[in-house]
Amino acid sequence: MQLKLTKRTVDGILVITCSGRIVFGDESSLLREDVRTAIQDGAKRIVLNLGDVNYIDSGGLGTLVALQTTAHNGAATIKLANLTKRVGDLLQVTKLLTVFDVRDSEHEALESFRKEAAA
């Protein structure tokens, strides 16, 4: 299944729900371009909801790392939310869980942004 992205804003936080596969090629390019454009347009807080992602290859992992770097360089923050067991295990095995701010649910990710803004 090709990657589909659904975007919405909740309390000034951009939520991108990803469905399908994040793999090298068009899927990774689509995600990369959408997030880069959002950051260039001023998005500072982004949640990537990966609950409907059924597969990530090495190119997809590279894309997530590149997005993290792009966000950091653009003074933005990306949080990953709602990881499937397969994706969570992959991030753990590759030690990338230490690179990302991962939350159990989209709601938790949104709440963590809200708490940070209130602090």
Buried (B, 14 or more C-beta within 10 A) or exposed (E): EEBEBEEEEBEEBBBBBBBBBBBBEEBBEBBBEBBBEBBEEEBBBBBBBBBBBEBBBEBBBBBBBBBBEBBEEBEBBBBBBBBBEEBBEBBEEBEBBEBBBBBEEBEBBBEBBBEEEEE
